[in-house]
Structure formats: structure tokens, C-alpha cells
Amino acid sequence: MNLIPVNTPASFPANTPTGFMLSTLGGGGDLPFLKEFAGANAAYSIYDLTGTDQEVIRLRRIGDDTQDNFKSSEFFDGSESGVESVVNPDFADGSGWSVPDGWAIGGGTAVLDGTQATTAYLSQNTAIELGKTYKLTVDIDAYSDNTQVGMRIGTTSNYSLEQMDIRTTGRHQILIDTRSGNSAQLRFYGLIGATATVSLISLEEVTFSTVQEWTMYLPKSSICFARMDDESAVLRTWFDQTGNGHDAVNGAEAQQALVVLGGVVNTESTGRHFAPLFDGVDDWYSTTQAQTMNSCIAVHDQTTSNGGTILGRDSSNWVVFQDDIVNFRGAGTVAGLSFPATPLKIDAMTHGDGGGLEPWQGYRNFGVQTGAELQNPITGNLRLGSRTSTANRYTGSMVAVVTFAEDRASEMPAMIKNFNGQFSVFLDPNQPIISPGMPTPAAAYSLRSLDGSTSTNVVRLRRASDNAESDFTAADLVGIVEGSELVTNGDFATDTDWTKGTGWSITGGQAVYDGTGGFASLFEQSAAVSGVEVGDTFKLTFDVTSSDYSNSGMLIDSNSIASFSGQFQITSDGTYSVFIRWTGNGTFDRFGFYANNTATMTVDNVSLVPYTPTVAELWALNGSNRARQTTDSTLVTTLYDQAASNEQVFPDTGLTDTGNWSNAGNSSISTAGAFTVTATEYSEFNSSAFPSFAEVGKTYKVEFDYYTDNTSNGFWCRGLGVTAAGNNLPASTTPTTKSFVWACTGFGNLVAVQTNGTYNGTTITVTGIRVTEIGNPATQSTAAAQPKLITAGVTEKENGKPAMVFDGVDDFIQNTSPSHTVASIAAVWNKGSGNNRVMFDGNTGASGVNRIWRDFSNSGTRLLNGASTLQATNSSGTDTQNLTFATNDGAGGGSISDNGETPVTGTMGTTAMSAYRLGGGLGGLGFHLSYIQEVIVYDSDQSTNRTILETNINDHYGIY
């Protein structure tokens, strides 16, 4: 064991997925690995592979040689805030720091040049809060003498780099404990004549885990830093999680792998998963009992090419997983295959009785090596990290290693998938597009669930009949059940099955009325349905043209007449689907069409099927029995950002913490769980005494559960520092919920309910308040500009999936929060029938910023930023469902492709995005005239992940 720095990369490798979370206790696969795959010989990991949270490791603390056993959960019962405590930690400019003589900030570094006449302190006095614990990350590029430069954090004394046990340049991470500190200072100093260059000083508030508390054993009254020579820990025994007793042990202190350095637990090279760090010099472990190995799988990060062994018995029997090779040696002969190099990998080997060796990596089997010399498995006391006690040591971090006595080749793809579910090693197009390991979008808008959740709201709808609004999940938009077709000859292919009144004829594949018959009907007798009951529902679909929609319509059952323009609000030629509920009026034995007076009419493609509506459709109908095109429709007011945390942040959702609520005027907060306000004078209750729970710049949905004692209005809400005049809480004598979308611009602790100036004696009782972070929702508050989702009780669809319809006149929805230039955009949309129609824009002004639209000259898909445009190959044609993937790399380059085709690349402008606008209507170009189903925006270049993302999207929509 050497005290080398733990793996804490300054930036993640280019081919590592962005936006991941540090993995925690338990599996991300369908089941914990050892529950899904029984019969393993041995299993080693800091992570729980069994689902039982047993002890997984024995650590030796370096400072005093104390040893203790730890469960997996004891590595993860701390927390990291993710909030930077230092202003300008990377020295992007001179802000935030007090810069004395000798120090200068520029070009991303702070430089001490040695000219200081006294000790020079580069300092911030606001970063430290006594009584808290932190993780310090410091990048030291150069120094003249580690006894002459150092830091002061949480104490009144200087501590040199030597005293902090820092003896090399590079990145260092150390835990800081100010619970016994005596000074709220953050300083980096140099004595007279000393020089140093620093490029990062970062502090993140953390809560220590059980393992970290145990490691940080020295008193912190005078020094708050962890001592890296002492407050570190190494692996003494790696317990076999199978229960077979094959524990991996090494009692020699110099040969034990590092696990904790300066209180910080080592992570593998991508910085995501805890793991022992083998130094490649002398670290290794031997199993305590003999075992047979025919298959093995490992999650690890060895990238050196020195042949370091992950598992071995002796010089003739071993397995090597390194940067681009899997090698196996059995009975003295080597076989192996090359793989692509990756910083973190899942490698595996299976070895059958027939002499075949199958190396695996990722989720693919790269091939088979065969040979009689490979017939024998490895048998004996295996070593982790070495072939022998002196040779071929492993360099890197081992996250998990599992061995099997049998050839488990048939299960290996599933094993790799399980480990990838837990450790997110590679992108898998079969996993949800928003999930650990997949790139994290800046915003994600879709009518499907992008994270697999059935409970997350994806859209907020306004019901046209009464302007009521409600949120819906993706599951609420689907689940339609359609029965068998009830109409015979609905396409009028033959002159049969329909009873024709005077003036009706069936000709040319249509039913035609010539306007000569006065009142004349066209009936389908075979629509009779046995067992129809009151309340049964149906969907009727047809194509129609008419010269007079007020004198033409439908006949449903024996005697019910419904005009197109009156009961159905159909006033123009087109294709229509309408919802019908059977009310028991007459006999359900026929249905058809009629025309009156001189109206002419054609009908075609008639369909009637039993129909079970979705949750959203039932809400849209609001009890209507014959759905009207306008009245019984819903419009999109908010398309929620599925990339948001959807975290509920309000500290007292049930209104039980009465001590932290404030009230004024005629209000009462004495009853926990039911606060009241009476509108007889200015009065309110508010949460101003609570600590801040909302962040400036973020968007939240605030929900109020309440009821009133009568039907008179008198109340409104305000919150997050925004006076919400007009945000009324309408009177409701039954419990109801009202929600608002608010952008936090300040006062992140304030939510209030108060009188709105109408002093009429009404009392409101509020029983719950929730504040949920919703990221970057795309919204439209103007009713006329809202795209449509449900028409006449039936969900709009494209290729069988829910779709928003934009009218090409004024419909759009947008969010104006973003600010980034680098972007990749994946969109599912129909180009529509009009040219120069803008589907997406990253701006609200005339100039296009990463604008995607249908070109005026050839209907191709174009990407625009500034004066630069690119056009996709466009083999997909027009007026069809389309998957577009466009990228602006932020450095003058871009690309665009449709439906999985090879991207067209070229020059692209670098204007930063200031909005996510769906529907266009900017810069003299038209509003979108067709469907949009999904738009996902990344604030990073996802060109290398394009194929995987496209595969995921196409697997759902079936576009190409």
C-alpha cells in the first residue's frame, strides 16, 4: 500500500456519461446481484450484492492500527450537499477573494509570486460556517516548499501542506470538521519568499458517514483538517458475500489496498463508485479457502497495460482484465481477445468444458478463443490483484468481483445488465432515457414517461368546457381499450349494408347525398349491439364534407338526431373522431347520417367501436355524452420538465410545525394541520420563519389543499417572494387543491395565504401546502395559443402515440430560463404541410438559436444558429412522424440528422440559448402546423451518444 491520492478526477472522461449520481447502497438491477444469480463461489464489493446489508469489509485505520468491520450502508449513511461554499472556486475571475500583495488571479489560477514582504493570505471569510463539516478539494499546480505554504480553515493557526501531509502537486481531497473549530476563515497562505500556483479551492458541506466518522478519530479542537498520514484506512479483509467463507485477506500492512485517504473514500476513475485502490506495486489478497473458477465477472477501472492480474492462482493460472485485453491462462497457455478501452468497465470470462474461452465486455460477446489447453478451470486459493505473491500486481480500483465454479455463459448478458443497472458503466438503450448512467438532459418534454415512473406528472391540461386545469401522468394519457368494429362496409367499397334514403347513393367508395331528398337519412342497421347498457361508451370516426353543417349530422339509436354544427361543433370538411356515451334514449339498433333541405354531403371511412376512455379523456368529457369538437377538448398549459428532480422541498407540508408559522390580522394557526383565514380585514398566515427551502432561479409547483365555508371568494396566495396577485384560491365548500407554477426570484422561505381585498366574511381552511421543484417547464398562459391534446373526448395521436397538435396560427409553449450554447436536441415531430414552420427555437426573438424548422424550398429539416444553417439528408419525406437529432458543439460546429441517418455536419453559430420554445412563430417564420410528441434538450454535446439515444426514442415510437 502506498499513500497515493484517491481517484478524484478534475473532470470526468469524455466517454463517461454526464449527469450521474454517486451510486449508493443496493442494486440498480432488477434484483441484488447474488439474489438474481445464485450459486456464486465468491463475491467481493463495498456494495451490498445480497440485499441483506451484511458486513462487507474490514478496515485498518492507519494512524493507530485499529480495525473494525463495516456494512455497506455505513459507507452511504452520510450525505453530500452538492452546494459549493466558495465563491469563484476555480478563479475564473477575481471575484470573491481578498487578494493581498504577492498574489494575483488570472487565467483560471491564483499565483503567489514570492514578492510578498509578509505572510500573504488569499482568503474568503464567508465560506466557512463553524459547527459544520466539509469536503475540501484543492488543485495545487506548483509550490516552492510545502513547509512554507498551506491553509487555514476553521482555526486561528496556519497549517502547512507538510502538516496536512500533502507532499505532491495535483488534486487533493480532505475532510474538514469545524465542530470544534474557532474561526470561520478560509485561507491559502505563503510565507515570505514562498511561491505557489493553485487552480481550485472548493468546499462542499457534507455529513460524515459512519466510516468517515470512524476514520476521523483525532481531536479537531486545534486543527480541522483530516491528517492524511493518520486518518486514512486500508482494506484488511474483504468478506465473501456469498457466505461460502472465501474471504480475501492480507495481514501485511504494506500490501493492503487504500480505501479512505484523509477521510475521503476512494472512488474508481469516473468518480462515481466506492472501491479499494490497488497500487500496482505490492497490494494483493489471498482467499482463505480453495475454490474452482470457470466464470468470473468484475466491475473495475484498470487502464494500465502492465498485465496486472485481477484474479490468479499461480504463474500458470490467471485472468487479466486491463485497458483493452481480456487474457486467460490455464495449464500454461494464454488465450485472449482485445476490447475497446474504457475508463470503467464490466469485464467477464466464461470457460466451458469444451475448451472454449469467451471473453465479454459491456453488453456484447466479442468472440471465442478455443484450445485444448484451456479445458481446465482455475482451482485453488485464488488471489485478488496478483498472479503470485510477488508478480503482476493489479493497478486500479475494484468495484465488484464475483466468481463461479460453473460455465455461466448463458447468463452472462443478464449478469452484465444487472451490474450495469447498479453501476451505470455504459449507456443501454433499453433503460429509461432519464436514468442513472444515461446523459442528464437540461430539459425533457414528452407525453411518455422518460424515467419509467407512473406517478410523475408530464402535462397540465385546461378543459375548454369550464377552464378547469389538472395535471396528468403519462399513464393517464394511455390505456385506451377499443373493441371490435361494429360497422360493416364502413369504407363503402360496395353498395351494401346501408339503408339509403331519397337522394343518397353509394358510389366511388363514398356515401353521397345530392340535396334533393328534403330530410334524408343513411342508416347502418348492423350496428345493433346486444347487451349495451346505459353508460357504455363508443368512438365514432368518419370523413365528411357538407355544404351546410347546420342541416346535416348524425342519427344515433332509433330517434336521436344530432347536427354537426350544433351538438358536435363540426363546421368544416375533414376527418373526425368523437366520443359517444349511450344514455338509453331509444333503442341502440342503428346509427347513421342525415341531411336536410338542400344540404349536400359525402361520408367515408366510417368506424364505430366500443371505447374505454383514458383518465385524461374522462376528465376532458366532464360528463358529456356526445363530445363536441371545441367544448369537450383540452389544451396544454404546461409541459413539465421530466429532467427536474420533482423533489418536494417544503418543510411542513401538513402544517404541523405551528411554531414556525407567522400570522397577521384575522387568521389562526393554533390548530395543527388546519390553518384558517377569515376575509374581514387584511390577514394572512405565512412561512417566513422557516429556513429557506427554495433556490433563486429554479421553478416550482406550489399546491394548496383547502376548503371554504361558503361559495364566496376572498383569498389568494403568494409565495417564493413573488406577489401572486390574481392567483385566487376559488371558493370550494368541499376539499380541493389549487396549484400554481412559480419561478423563485428571492425569499425562498415564503409561502402565504391571505385575503385578496374582498372583505365578505368567507373563511378558508388550508390543510396542506407542497412546493415541488419542476425544473424548466414549458408553459402557455394565453388560452388561444395553447396546443391541443384531446379533441371531442379523443386523444390526438401520431403513429398510435399521444401527440400535441399545434394550429400553425399562434400556438406555442416555452420556457425562458436556459442559458447555454452547447446543446444536443432530440425531437419527435411531424413536419406538417406548411413550409417555413418552426418546431423548436432556443430564443424568443427574431434570430434563430439552435432553431429546428421545415425549410421553405424543399421541406427539409434545418438547424440554424445565427447566420449558419445545416440541413438533414431528409430521406424521411414530409408530413410524417420524424425523429430529428441536432447538435451545436459550442465551438463553431454542428450536425443534424433525421431518423437515424448519417448526420450532416458543418459550421454553426455560437449564440447562447435563452429559451426552449416549442411551436415557433419567430423571425418571420411560421408557427408549427402539426404534431409534436417529444423534445429533449441537453446542455452538452451528445454526438457520441446519438445512436443510443435515437435507439431508445425509436424503440418507443417506431418511426423507422
RODREN-895376 format. One record per residue (C-alpha): residue in one letter; z, y, x. Coordinates in steps of 0.1 Angstrom, whole numbers, plus 5000, padded with zeros to 4 digits. Layout:
BEGIN
AZYX/...
***
This chain:
BEGIN
M500050005000/N499050345012/L500150674995/I496650784988/P496151024959/V495850874924/N492550894907/T492351234891/P488751344893/A487851714892/S485151634868/F484051314851/P481051124865/A477751234850/N477250894832/T480750884818/P480850964780/T482351304774/G485051384749/F487051064753/M490851034749/L493150864773/S493550514760/T496850414745/L498850114736/G496949834718/G493349734715/G490449924702/G488649594695/D488849404662/L492049234675/P494049244706/F492049054732/L494348744735/K494548714697/E490848714693/F490148484722/A492848214725/G493247974754/A493148214784/N494648084816/A496048424828/A495748784817/Y496849094836/S496949464824/I499249754819/Y497749754784/D499149514757/L496549244752/T498649044727/G499749284700/T503449194707/D504349474732/Q505949234757/E506849334793/V503649364813/I504649484847/R507549504872/L507649824893/R509349904925/R510450274929/I509650374965/G512450624971/D515350374966/D513650034962/T514950004926/Q512949754905/D512549734867/N510349564841/F508349774816/K506449714784/S503049864778/S504550104752/E506750254779/F503750394797/F502550564765/D505650704748/G505251034764/S502551294755/E500251544770/S499751874751/G496251934763/V497052304764/E496552504796/S499652714805/V497952904833/V495753204826/N492453164846/P493552844864/D490152804881/F489953154895/A486753234875/D487653594880/G490753804890/S492453794856/G495953664850/W497053664886/S499153904907/V497153934939/P499054074970/D497754175004/G496253875022/W495053704990/A491653754974/I490053584943/G486253534941/G483653274936/G486053024920/T488653024947/A491753204958/V491753264996/L494653365018/D493053505050/G496153535072/T496353915074/Q499553935053/A502454115070/T505053935049/T505153625028/A502353665002/Y502853524967/L499853464944/S501753454911/Q501953444874/N505253504855/T504153374821/A503053024828/I506452854831/E509052814803/L512352684816/G513652374800/K510152214797/T508251954817/Y504751994830/K501951824849/L500752034879/T497151994891/V496252174923/D493052164942/I493652254979/D490452314998/A491952425031/Y495252525048/S496252615083/D499752445083/N501352255055/T504752385066/Q503552745062/V502052735027/G503452594995/M504552664959/R507552794939/I507752664903/G510852684882/T513152764912/T514153064933/S513252874965/N509952814983/Y508752464989/S506152405015/L503352155010/E505151935035/Q508351945015/M506251844985/D504851555005/I501351705004/R499651635037/T495951635028/T493451865012/G491951764978/R493251734943/H496951654938/Q498851604906/I502651614904/L505151624876/I507351934872/D510751924855/T512352264848/R515152134825/S517552224853/G515352504868/N516552864874/S513353074875/A510353104852/Q507853154881/L504553004892/R503753104928/F501552984956/Y502553134989/G501753175025/L503953285054/I502853545079/G499553445095/A499053135073/T495753065057/A494752865026/T492052815000/V492852694965/S490352634937/L492652524909/I496252564899/S496752414864/L499852344844/E499952134812/E503052084792/V503951724789/T506651494776/F507651224801/S507150864792/T509850604799/V508050504831/Q507850864843/E511450944835/W512450634855/T510250744884/M511651104884/Y515150994894/L516051274919/P518151574908/K516051874898/S518552154900/S517152304932/I513652164933/C511552094902/F508751904919/A508451534919/R508751414955/M505651204962/D507151004991/D510050904969/E509250954932/S506450704931/A506250344921/V504250034931/L503349704915/R505849434923/T504949174898/W502049164873/F503148954844/D500748694829/Q500448804793/T499248454781/G502748314786/N501448044810/G503548174838/H500748264862/D502448594873/A500848774902/V503448864928/N503649014963/G507049084978/A505749255009/E506249635003/A503249735025/Q500949525004/Q501849644969/A499349854948/L500250204938/V500950274901/V502750604900/L502450894925/G504651204922/G505451094886/V501751074876/V500450734866/N497250634883/T494050624862/E490750454871/S487950674884/T486950824850/G490550944844/R491050754811/H492950434816/F496150354835/A495750094862/P497249984896/L495250124925/F494449874953/D493850054986/G491349805002/V493549775033/D496349535026/D497149534988/W496949194971/Y498848944948/S499148574945/T499648374913/T502848174912/Q501147864897/A497947684903/Q495147734877/T491547644871/M488947914866/N485547864851/S485248204835/C486648544841/I486348904828/A487549224843/V487649594835/H487749784868/D486150054889/Q485349904923/T482450104937/T482650024974/S480249784990/N482549605014/G482749284994/G486249344982/T487349044961/I488849074926/L489748704924/G489848444951/R491548134963/D490348104999/S487448195022/S485147955003/N486048024966/W486048374952/V484548624928/V483348974938/F482749254913/Q481649554932/D479349854926/D476049674919/I476649304925/V478449004910/N478948734936/F480548394932/R481248154959/G482147794951/A482147504975/G481047735003/T477747874989/V477148214975/A475148304943/G474948644927/L472948904908/S472549274911/F473649514883/P473249894878/A476150074894/T478650244871/P481950424878/L483950204853/K482549864843/I483249544824/D482149254847/A482348894838/M481348554852/T480948214834/H480447894853/G479347584835/D479447214844/G475747204848/G475847414879/G474847744864/L476448084872/E476048354845/P477048704857/W477448964829/Q477949334828/G478249574799/Y476949404768/R473949234784/N473548904802/F471448994832/G470448644842/V471448304855/Q471848164891/T471847784894/G472547534921/A474347214926/E476847374950/L478247584921/Q479347284900/N482947314910/P485247574894/I487847764915/T491147574914/G494447664929/N496747954933/L494448254927/R494748594945/L494148924928/G492449174952/S491748934981/R489948614992/T492648525017/S495948675027/T494148885053/A490448935043/N488149115019/R490649335001/Y489649504968/T489349884967/G489750044933/S491750024901/M492149704880/V492549794843/A492449434830/V491749084844/V491548764823/T490648414834/F489748094815/A489647734826/E486547664804/D483047794804/R483248064777/A479648194780/S479048174742/E481948414736/M481348654764/P479348914744/A482148924719/M484748954747/I482849244763/K482649414729/N486449374724/F487249524758/N484749804752/G486349874719/Q489749924737/F488550094769/S485350264759/V483450174790/F479850204777/L478150354747/D477550104720/P475050194693/N476849964669/Q480050164669/P480550474648/I478850774663/I482150954663/S484550714680/P486250664714/G483750634741/M480950804722/P480051164731/T482051414712/P479951654691/A480752024688/A480051984651/A478851704630/Y477451744594/S476451444574/L476751284539/R477750954555/S480950884574/L480350934611/D483650784622/G483950494598/S486650654578/T486650604540/S489150884534/T487751184553/N486051444531/V482451514541/V481351764515/R482752014489/L480752054457/R480652314430/R479952184395/A477352404378/S478752354343/D482152534349/N482052634386/A484952394394/E485052274431/S486151944446/D486051754479/F484351424483/T484351144509/A481150964519/A482350664498/D482450894468/L478750964471/V477550604472/G478450284453/I475950324425/V475249994406/E471849974390/G471049694365/S467749524358/E464749724345/L464749744307/V461349894303/T458149674301/N454949824313/G456550154324/D453550234346/F451250204316/A448949964335/T447949814302/D447749934266/T450649714256/D454349714247/W454450074235/T454250184198/K451950484197/G452050744170/T449050954160/G447551134189/W449050914216/S446950694238/I447450484270/T444650544294/G444150574332/G447650444339/Q449350714317/A450550774282/V448751084269/Y449351294238/D446451524227/G448451764205/T446751664172/G449351454155/G452051704144/F455251524152/A454251204170/S456250954190/L455750694217/F458250414214/E459250124237/Q460749864214/S461749624242/A464449854254/A466949684230/V469949564249/S472349314234/G475949384239/V475549754246/E478949924239/V479950284234/G480350444268/D477750234286/T475550444310/F471950434320/K469550614343/L466150724329/T463350814353/F459850944344/D456951164354/V456051424328/T453651714322/S453651914290/S452152234276/D455252314256/Y458652174268/S460452314238/N458252104215/S458451784235/G461151554245/M462851214242/L463950984214/I466950774223/D468250494199/S467050494163/N467250864153/S468451084182/I465951354193/A466451554224/S464051824235/F463151864272/S463952234274/G467052224251/Q469051914258/F467651824293/Q466752174307/I463352034318/T460852324317/S458252224343/D456051934353/G457551684377/T459451364383/Y462951354367/S465951124367/V468551184340/F471851024332/I472450894296/R475750774281/W475450564249/T477550724222/G476950474194/N474850714173/G472350494155/T471150164170/F470250114206/D467049934199/R464350164212/F463650474232/G460550684238/F459051034239/Y457751274213/A455651584210/N455551834181/N453052074167/T450252134192/A452052044224/T450151824248/M451851574271/T451451304297/V454051044307/D454050794335/N456350574357/V459050534331/S462150344341/L465450274322/V468250084340/P471950024333/Y473650264357/T477250284371/P477650634385/T479450724417/V482750914418/A480951234425/E478351184398/L481051124372/W482751444382/A479451624380/L478851504345/N482251624333/G481951414301/S478351494294/N476351224275/R472851354283/A472751514317/R471051854319/Q468951944350/T470852264358/T474252244340/D475051884350/S474251934387/T476352004417/L475752244446/V477152224482/T479652494491/T480952334523/L479652064546/Y482651954566/D482651914603/Q483351544609/A483851614646/A487051804637/S490451654642/N491251664605/E494851694616/Q497451824591/V499352094611/F501652254586/P505252174595/D506652154559/T504152004536/G506751904510/L508652244511/T511852084521/D512852304551/T514252584529/G516052744559/N512752844575/W511152994544/S511353364535/N511253514501/A510953864486/G511254014451/N511453774422/S510953444439/S513153144446/I513252894474/S516552744466/T515152414453/A513652204480/G510252074471/A509652324443/F509452694451/T508852944423/V507553294419/T507553504387/A504953774382/T507254054371/E507154264403/Y505954234438/S507353904450/E506353614473/F507653334495/N506153274529/S506453064561/S506753344586/A509953204601/F508252884612/P506852844647/S503052904650/F501152594638/A497552734637/E495352844665/V493253154666/G489553074664/K490052744645/T489152684609/Y491552524584/K491552404549/V494752524531/E495752334499/F498352434474/D499852194449/Y501352384419/Y501652444382/T502452744359/D504552784328/N501752924307/T498052994308/S498253354320/N497053424356/G499153624380/F499153474415/W497153444447/C497653304481/R497253434516/G497653274550/L496953244587/G497153624590/V494253684566/T494853874534/A493053654509/A492553904481/G490753724453/N491953384463/N493553334430/L495653034420/P494452994384/A497052924358/S497452554350/T500252404330/T499652064345/P499951984382/T496852094401/T495552154436/K493652464448/S492152474483/F490652744505/V488752744538/W490253004562/A489453104598/C492553174617/T492353514634/G496053564640/F499553504627/G499253124630/N502553064612/L502053254579/V501253094546/A502353274514/V502153264477/Q502653604459/T501953804427/N498453944425/G499454264407/T499254134372/Y502854154360/N502853934329/G505853714333/T504053394344/T505953164367/I504252954393/T505952654409/V504552534442/T505352174452/G503252124483/I501252304510/R498952144535/V496952304563/T494252084579/E492152174609/I488552134599/G486552244629/N483352424622/P482452364585/A479152494573/T479652694542/Q477852894515/S479853104490/T476853254472/A476053024442/A472353094442/A471953004479/Q473752664477/P471752354483/K471852084456/L473251734459/I473351604423/T470851684396/A471351584360/G474151344370/V472051164396/T472451194433/E469451334452/K468251074478/E465851034506/N464950674516/G467850554494/K470550764511/P472251084497/A470451404507/M470851774501/V467951954486/F467052304499/D464952504475/G462752694500/V463753024485/D467253124496/D469352804502/F471252774535/I474752684548/Q476152794581/N479052824605/T479253134627/S481953004652/P480052844681/S479252994714/H477352764738/T473952744754/V473752374764/A473052174733/S471651854720/I470851834683/A470151524663/A468851584628/V467751364598/W465551574575/N462251584556/K459751834569/G458751914534/S455452054521/G455552414534/N454752534568/N456952764589/R460052614573/V463252634594/M465552344592/F468152444618/D468952764638/G471652844663/N471553214653/T471853434623/G469453694635/A465653714638/S465453554672/G465453174672/V468153004693/N467552634696/R465652664663/I464052354648/W461352404623/R458052284608/D455252464626/F452752674606/S449552544623/N449852164624/S453152074607/G454651964640/T458351974648/R459152264671/L462152374692/L462452744700/N464852944722/G463753304730/A460053304738/S459952934748/T458752664724/L458252294726/Q456552064701/A457251704695/T454451444696/N454651434658/S453151094650/S455651074621/G453451294599/T454851534573/D456751524540/T458551214552/Q462051134565/N462351234601/L464851194630/T464551474655/F466351494688/A466251824707/T468051934739/N468452264757/D469952194791/G471152554796/A469352584829/G465852664816/G464752324805/G464452144771/S463051854753/I462251744717/S461151414701/D460651264667/N461550914656/G462350764690/E459150874706/T459050984743/P460451344744/V458151634752/T459851834780/G459252184793/T460652534797/M463352654773/G465252984769/T468953014776/T470253234748/A473653104737/M474152974702/S476253184678/A475852984646/Y474952644632/R472652734603/L471052464581/G468252584559/G466652864579/G465153184564/L465353384597/G462953584618/G460253594591/L460053214588/G460653044556/F463752864541/H463652494543/L461952324514/S463051964513/Y465951734522/I468551744550/Q470851454554/E472451494588/V472751744617/I474951664647/V475351924674/Y476651854710/D477652134734/S476551914762/D473251764774/Q472951424758/S469451334770/T470751034789/N472450904757/R469450994734/T468250634728/I471750514719/L472450794696/E468950764679/T469550394675/N472850454658/I471350704634/N468250504627/D470250184620/H471850374591/Y468850554577/G466050304585/I463550574594/Y461250394619/
***
